[in-house]
Amino acid sequence: MTVQSNVNNQQVPVYVPVQIFDGVAPTLPRYVGTTLTFTDVSAPIWRIQKIWDASGVTVSGFAEGTQDFVYAWSGRTGYTYK
């Protein structure tokens, strides 16, 4: 987190997303985890995307079909991706 001053000279937090990657291109599947506050890979604070091959076509989806920051990175292989 960084702090910036706004027009009223008040300090407001600015969050820089943190990303973790699992899998190395061109190996599939790959997982991309994004969080706003990195604390713990088992905390439900992650948005997780999976990239995989489906009959020669590269596709991607998010854990349980949502882009919410409510999943644990450590559980990434157990979610359904849509």
C-alpha positions in Angstrom: 0.0 0.0 0.0 1.2 3.5 -0.8 -0.2 6.8 0.4 -1.1 9.7 -1.8 -2.5 13.2 -1.0 -5.8 14.1 -2.6 -7.0 17.6 -3.5 -7.8 18.4 0.1 -4.3 17.4 1.2 -5.7 14.4 3.0 -3.7 11.2 2.9 -5.6 8.3 1.3 -4.4 4.8 0.8 -3.7 3.6 -2.7 -3.6 -0.2 -3.1 -1.4 -1.8 -5.7 -2.5 -5.3 -6.6 -0.2 -8.2 -5.9 -0.1 -11.1 -8.3 1.2 -14.7 -8.0 1.6 -17.0 -10.9 1.6 -20.8 -10.8 2.7 -22.5 -14.0 5.2 -21.5 -16.6 4.2 -20.7 -20.2 3.6 -22.7 -22.4 2.7 -25.3 -19.7 -1.0 -25.3 -19.0 -3.0 -25.0 -16.8 -1.7 -21.8 -15.3 -3.2 -19.9 -12.4 -3.0 -16.2 -11.7 -3.9 -14.9 -8.3 -4.5 -11.3 -7.5 -5.0 -9.7 -4.1 -5.0 -6.1 -2.8 -3.3 -6.9 0.5 -0.8 -9.8 0.5 -0.9 -11.4 3.9 -1.5 -15.2 3.6 -2.0 -17.6 0.7 -4.7 -19.4 2.7 -6.7 -16.2 3.5 -9.9 -15.7 1.4 -8.6 -12.5 -0.2 -7.7 -13.6 -3.7 -9.2 -13.4 -7.2 -8.0 -16.5 -9.0 -7.9 -17.0 -12.8 -7.1 -20.3 -14.5 -5.8 -20.5 -18.0 -6.0 -23.9 -19.7 -6.2 -25.8 -23.0 -9.5 -27.1 -24.3 -9.0 -29.1 -27.5 -6.2 -26.9 -28.8 -7.9 -23.6 -27.8 -6.5 -21.6 -24.8 -9.4 -20.6 -22.5 -9.6 -18.9 -19.1 -12.0 -18.6 -16.3 -12.3 -17.3 -12.8 -12.8 -19.3 -9.6 -16.5 -20.3 -9.3 -17.2 -17.9 -12.2 -16.6 -14.7 -10.2 -13.9 -12.1 -10.1 -14.5 -11.5 -6.4 -11.6 -11.3 -3.9 -13.0 -14.1 -1.8 -10.9 -17.2 -2.6 -7.8 -18.8 -1.0 -4.7 -19.1 -3.3 -3.8 -22.3 -1.5 -7.2 -23.8 -2.7 -6.8 -22.8 -6.3 -6.8 -26.3 -7.7 -10.1 -27.2 -6.0 -12.3 -24.5 -7.5 -14.5 -24.8 -10.6 -13.5 -22.3 -13.2 -15.9 -20.7 -15.6 
